[in-house]
Amino acid sequence: MKNRIIFFYLFTSTFLFSQSQPILDFNFDNNLSDLSGNISSVLKKGNVTFTKDRFGVPCSALYLDGSSYLEIPNEKIFSNIKSQFSLTTWLKLESDFTNTKGLTLICKGDNPIETYDNPQFRTQVFQTPKVSTVSVNTEFTELDLDYLNHTIPNEKWIFFSLIYDGSQVYMYLNNKLVWSYYYSGKFLENNSNIFIGYDIPGEAEFFKGALDDFKLYNYALTSQDIEFEYSNNSNTEDLSFCSEDVEVYVEKSCLVTVDYLSKKSINCGSVDYEYLKGLPSGSKFNLGKHEIVYSVNYSGNKEICNFTLNVLDATLPIIICPKDTIIKFDDILKFEIATPIYSDNCGVKNVNLLSGNSSITKVGEYQMEYEVIDLSNNKATCMYNIIVEKENKITGKVILKDTVKKDITILKKVVLKDSIKKDRTFDTHNLGKVSFKDTYVFTKEYVTISAFDDHQEDNDTISIFYNNKEIVNRQKIKNKKNGQIIRVLKIEKNESNEFIIKAWNTGEVGGNTVRIHFYEGDIFSEGKNIKRLKPFYKIIMETKPGFSSAVYLKSK
């Protein structure tokens, strides 16, 4: 695809629009569409095909084989060519067995006998070892005595322009004026069709080679116009088929199928790939960075592609703490305290005790918080309380095991028995005063929620209840970047589903404020990455001990 830019002239600090646009305008990008809109049809005669343009893009230039041509039915607008005209085109002349170089570009004449009005106009240049001529009609066919200093090359793209301004004829090769001759005649109108690559009057002559960005004007272009058209020689079509560095997220499995080859559409031709390093496109990739190297051959245009494919895990690990535990012991009893159970779809890297004591030596309440980190550095936390009761002085020692339980491979959802409390009434949950504020309506059966601290992270601890079930048990909330609480909820139709947050403390700074993001659908089952999704609703829920904040969730 070649650039098309409307240009302006600057005269006395004022922009003036060019006199007109082309009355024929072909870019030949695998079609014969006239961009000027002045003609209704173009007829292909003989073996008219398309070839590579000057940028190497397949099927983006017209190819005529020396006997084929285009025919354009006569239109009224062509009668406007009377005393001026211009023709510009990029062309590549094909080598022939003769020494004659013939540019038979356009002709408006269909009778073999040349007359003053047959052709009405033409663009034709001949160069032989001994003589060269330039012709715009029957009356004007003049010698180019200096042609040996500007011969038309074979098998090379050049920009050609022939201009008649009513007093002289000018010929440009690329952006240089190479020939001019005085002429003040008129073009006499006829009813002939227009032929591109074929000249009938006198002796039938054809063009052999490639044409691109072919334009006909009914006025004379200036040297500034020629310079602009020649310089406006850039390709807007990206020929590269290389992939850029990409990140792909796995969801439930640790393997992901990646088709990394370009899906770019092409006019014609073929694209061939050869894999040099890394797995082929369409393979299953595991976690980590993969360097991919492959070569591309697009109809002769070759390139080497090198990029990095980084496979990441978007699924948070699962960690479930034991339920709150009350311990009573005598002086000589030594206790072994239960630790969390955890799992991850792709493996766990670390499990850390964030807060709490690894050694308990006295009566009191201990808040134990654990963090699990998977191989992609996704984090999840859980928290529970250990209450130690004894009336007399404690000489014994409660010791946590030095090691946390090893990773457990869990293919289905992990649920620690009794760790999620069964259905209970509000009183059983000790929710205190429950205040329902708003109702949020969704269009899908499932909703994914993300909960995190709305302000400064200050050890706020919450529980979340959904339809009288505890789905988050006394868990500390963090800033979004440090870890979110994520759950998938099923919206019961035709019901007001209760979503309640209970605060167990007010944190160290201000109140207990939780920000909730709602996403429509079960994003994990649908294979989506929550980091890339836009929430359907964003709300803030404020609560404090003795009071619970609640909303209703409904489905359309």
N, C-alpha and C positions, 0 to 999 in steps of 0.2 A: 504494500500500500504506500503510495507516494504522497508527500505533503501537497495540499492544495491551499494556498493562502491568497486572499484578496489583497491587492497591494494599493498603496496610495502615493501620490506625489506631493512634494512640498514646494510651493511657489509662494513667495512673498509672505512667508510664515502662515500660510493657509493650506490645509489638506484638501486636495481635490480628488474626487473619485475618478479612476481611469475611465476612458470614454465608453468602454463596453467590455463585455466578457466574450470569450470565444464563441463562435457560432457552431463549431464542432469541437468536442473535447473528449478524448478517449484516454483512459489510463490502462486499458487492456489487462486488467487484473482478473484473468480467467473469464472475461466476459467482453461483450461488444456494446456495453451500455454507453450512451452519449451523455456525459455529465452536464452538457449545456441544456439538454431537454428540448432541443429544436427539431429533432427528427423522430420519426415514428418507428423506423425499422432499419436494420442493416442486414444485407444479404451476403452470406459467405459463398464464394465461388471457388471451387477446387478444394485442395487440401489445406485449408486454413487451420492453423493450430496455434498453441501458445508455448512459450519457452521461458527460460530464465531472463529476468530483467538485469539491469546494470548492477544491481545489488546482490545478484545470485539467487533471488527468490524465484522458485519454480512457478511456471504458469502465470507470470506477471508481465509478459510482453507478447506482442503479436509476432507470429512467424509466417512469412510468405515464402514459398519454395521456388519462385521464379516462374510459376504458371498459375498460381492462385492469387486471389485479390478480394477486396470488399466492394460491394456496390450499394450506394445510398440513394434511394428514390428522391427525385427533385422536390425541393421545398421552396416556398416563396421567399424565405429569408436569404437564399443564395443569390437572388436577383439584386441584392444590395451591394454585391461585389462589382463595382463599376470603375472606380478610379484608384482604389487602394485595396491592398490585402496583405496578410502576413500568414506564413505557415512556419510552425516550430515543431520539432520532434527530436527525441533521442533515437538514434539508429545505430545498428551494427550491420555493416555490409558484409555479406558472405563471400568468401573467395570463390572464383569461378575459373573455368578452364581458359577463358579468354582474358585479354588484357584490358578489356573495356570495363570501366566502372560506371554503372548507370544508376542514378537516383531517380526513379520514376515514382514519385510520391503521391501526387493527386492530379486528377484531370477531370474537367467537366466538359465532356464531349464524347459522343458515341458513334460518330460517322468516320469511316476510314479516310474520307477526303477532307483535307484541312481547308478551312475557310476562315474569314475574319471573325465569325462567331462560333467556330468549331475548332478548338475548344473555346469556351468562354474564358477560362483561365486554367493554368496548369502550374505545377512545380516539377521541373525536370532538369537534371544536371548530368552531363556525360563527360567522362575523362578517359582519353585513350593515350597511348604513348606519344602521339603527335599533336593532338588537338583536344580542346575542351570547350563545351558550349553550355550556356544557361538559358532556359526558356520559361516564359510565363504565359505565352499564347502563340498563335500562328505568326503574328506580326513581330514579336520580339523573341528571337533566338540569336544570342550574341556570343562572340568568342570570349573566352577567359584566357588572355595571353600569359598570365603569370601563374597558371594553375600548378606548374611543377613545384612551386614554393608552398603550396597548400593542397597537396593531393589528399584525397579522401582515403583513410586507411581501411584495410580489410580486417575483419575479425576483431574490431575494437569499437567500443561505444563512444560516440561523439554526439554533441548537441548541434543540430543543424537548424538554421533559420534563413528564410528567403522573404524579403520585405519589398513591397512596392508602395511608394508614398505619393504617386502622381507625377513625380518628376525624375526619380531615379529608382533603379532596382539594386538592392543590397543583398549580399550573401555573407553570412556569418558561419564560421566553424568554431564550436564551443562559444566563447564570449568575444571572439576577435572578428572584426570586419576584414574579410579577405578579398572582397571583389565588389565593385559597384559600376553601374553604367546608366547613362542618361536615357530616360524614356518618359514620354508624356501622353501616351495613348490611353484609350478607354477599353474597358472590357465590355463586349457586346453580349447581352443576355441571350441564353438559349434555354430550351426545355429538357436538356439532357440530364440524365442521372449523374451522380458523382462517383468516381472510381478511385479507390486507394490502392496503390501498387500496380496500376494498369493504365496505360495511355494508348488509346485507339487511333486518333487522327494521325495520318501520315503513315506510320508503320507501327504495328503493335509492339509495345515494349512493357516489360514487367520489372518489378523489384524483387530482389532475392536477399533475404536477411531478416533482421528483427527490428520492430518499431515499438516505441513506448512513449507515453505522454504526448500524444499526437493532437495538435491544436490548430484550428483555422480561424482567422479573424477577418472581419470585413473592414479593417482599418490598418494603418501602418504602425507597427511597434517602434519605439525609440530604442536607441542604444542602451538607455538605462533599463528599459523593459527587458531587453535581451540579457543584460547582466543579471537582473533579478531572477529571471527564469532559469538561467544557467546556474546561478549560485544556490537557488532553491532546490538543491539536489541532495535531499536527505531521505532516508527510508524510515517510515514510521512503524514498520512491521518488525517485531522482535524475532530474529531468526534463531535465537538460542532455545534449545530444548533442555537446558540444564536445570536441575532442581536447586533451590536454595536450602540452607540449613533449616531443619524442621524439628519441632518437638511433637511427639505423639504420646498420648496418655493411655495407659491400659486401665481397665476398670475391674472386672471380676477375675480375669485370668492374667497371668504374668507374661503372656505372649500376645502380640498384636500383629495382625496382617497389615503390611504397609505397601501400597502401590504408589511408588514415588515418581514414576515416569510422567512426563508432561502430558496433559490432556489437550494441548493446543490443537486447534483445527487447522488444516492446511488446504490450500486450493487444489493441489494435485501432487503427484510425486509420491515418494515413500520415505519413511523414517526407519532406519535400521539402528539397533543398539547392540553394543558388545560390552559385557560386564568384565571389568578389569580387577576390581577389588570389592569385597563385601558381598552380601547376599543379593540375589536378583530381586527386582521389583515383584511384589506379590508374595514374598516369603514371610514367614513368621519371625518376628524379632523379639528378643528378650530384653529385660531392663538394661539400661546403660547406653553409652555412646557407640555408634557404629559409623566408621568411615566408609563411604561409598564412592567408588570411581568407575565411570563407564564412558564409552565413546558413543557419539551420535553421528550418523551419516544421513543428512537430509538432502536427498537427490544430489549428492556430490558436495554439499556443504558439510565439512567435518569439524567437530569440536570435542574436547575432552572435558568431562564434567566431574567435579569433585565436591562433595558436600558431606555434612555430618547429620546423621539421624540420631536423635536423642530420645530414647523411650523412657518415659517416666510413669510412675504409679500415682494415680489420682485418688485412689481409695484409701481412706483413713484406716489405720489399724484398729482392732477391737481390743479393748481392755475392760475387764469387769472386776471390780473390787469385791471382797467379801462384804457381807452385811455388817452393820455396826455390831460390835462385840463387847460384852461386859465380862470382865475376868475377875474371879475371886480366888485367892490362893493363900496358903499359909507360908511361913518363913522358909521352908525348905523346898518348896515346889518350884520347879523351873518350867517355864511355858515356851512352847513353840507356836508362833503366831502365823496364821494363814496369810499368804501373799496373793496378788491378783492372778487371774488367768487371762491370757492374751493370745492373739493370733493376727496374722496379716496374710493377704492373698499372695504376697511375693516375698515374705520373709521379714523377720524383725532384726534390727541392727542393735538396739540398746533398750534396756528397761531400767529406769532410774527412779530412786526414791527422792522426790522433790522436797517433801516436808514431812516432819515426824521424826521420831527417835528410833534409831536402830537398836537401842538398848533402853528398856524401860525398867527403872529401879525404884519407883515410888508411886503412890496412889495419885491418880489424876486422870484427866481426859486428854487423849492424844489423837490429833487429826493426821491421818496418814494419807499422803497424796503420791500417786505413782504416775509415771509418764512412760509411754512406749513410743519408740521411734522406728519407723520401717526403713527399708533400704533406699527409699526416695526422700527420706527426711520428713515424711508426713508424721504428725504427732497426734496422740490422743491421751487423755488423762482420766483418772478416776480417783475417788477419795472415799475414805470411810473412817469411822471413829472407833478407837479402843478406849474403853473406860475400865480403869483398874480400881477395885474396891477392897479395902482391908481396914479393919479397925485399929489393929496394932501396928507397930513399926515394922516395916518390911526389910527383911534381911536377904530375901531371895532376889532373884533378878530375872526379868522377862527379856528374853533374847530373840531378836528376829533372825531368821536364817540368813547366812551370809549371801546366799545366792537366791535370786528370784527364780521361780519355776521356769524350766526351759520352754522354748517356743513349742506351741502345740499346733500342728497342722490341722486346720478346720476347714472342711470344704463347704459346709453349710453354716448358717448363722450360729454363732456361739452364744449360748445362754447358760449362765451359772445358775444352778438350781436355787430357787428362792431368792436370787439376787435382785430380780425385778418383782416388786410386791404385787400380790394378786389384787383383784378388784376390792375396793373398800369404799366406805362412805367418806364424805368430806371430814366428818368428825374423826374417823379412824386415821385419816391422813394428817390430822392436826393442822388443817389449813388455816384455821382462824376465820376471820371475816373475808369472804370471797367477793370481789367486786368485778362484775362483767361490764365492760365498757363498749366494745364495738363488735360488729359482725363482718367477717370477710368472706366473700363469695369466690369460688374457684370453678373452673370449667372442666377440670380433670378429676378422676377418681382418687388419685394419689397426689400428695403434696410433700415436698422435701423442705425441712426447716433447718436453718443455721442460727445458732445462738452464740453470742459473745458479749463481752463487757463493752458498754457504750462509751465509757470514759476511761480514766486511768485505771490500770489493772491493780486492784487492791484487795485481793483475796475474797471477793464476794462469792458466796456459796448458795446454790439454788437446787431445787428439785422441780421437775416439770411433770405435770399430770395431763393425760389426754383421755377423755371419756372415762374418767375415774380409774385410770391405770397410771402408775408411776413409770414413766419412760426415762427419766433421768434422776438418779438418786444422789442427793447431796454432793453435787459436783461443783468444783471451783470454776468460775468462768474467767476466760482470758481475753486479751485483745485479739482482734480478728487474725492478725498476722502470726500470733503465737499458738493458735489452736481454737477451732470452733467445735461446738457440740452440734452434731448433725444427726437427724432422725428422719425417717420416712413415715408419714401418716396416711391412713386410709380415711377418706371423707365419706361418711355414711350419708347416702342420699336422703333428702327430705327430713334431715335431722339437724338440730343445732349442736354441733360437735364442740365439746368443752375443752379449751386449751388454757391451762392454769399454770402459773409460775409462783412458787413459794420461796421466799428468802429465809435463810437460816441465820444470816447476820447482815450487817449493813456495811461490811468492809471497813477499810481503814480511812478512806476518803469519801465523804458524802454518803448518799443513799445507795441502795442496791438497784442499779439500772441496767436492764438487759436489752440489747438490740436483737430483734428477730427479723431474719430475711426468709420470706416464703418463696419457693420455686415450684411452679406447677409440674407435676409428674414425678415419678420415681427416677431421679436422674441417674442412679447407678444401674438400674435395670435397662435404662434407655441408652447407656453407654456415653453419658455426657460428663463433662468436667465442670464442677461447680465454680471453679475459678474463672470460667469463661462465660458464665450465664448472667443474665440480668434478672434480678429478683422481680417477682410478680407483685409483692407487697414488701414494704419496709416499715416496721413499727418499733416503738420503744415501750417497754413495759417496766413500770417502777413498782417496787414492792419493799416491804420491810417485815421483820419478825412480827407475827400476830396478824398480818394482813397478806392476802394473796391477790394477785392481779390476774384477770382472766379475759378472754375473748371467745367469741363463737366462730367456728369455721363451717361454712356451708358449701354445697355443690349445686350448680345449676341443674 
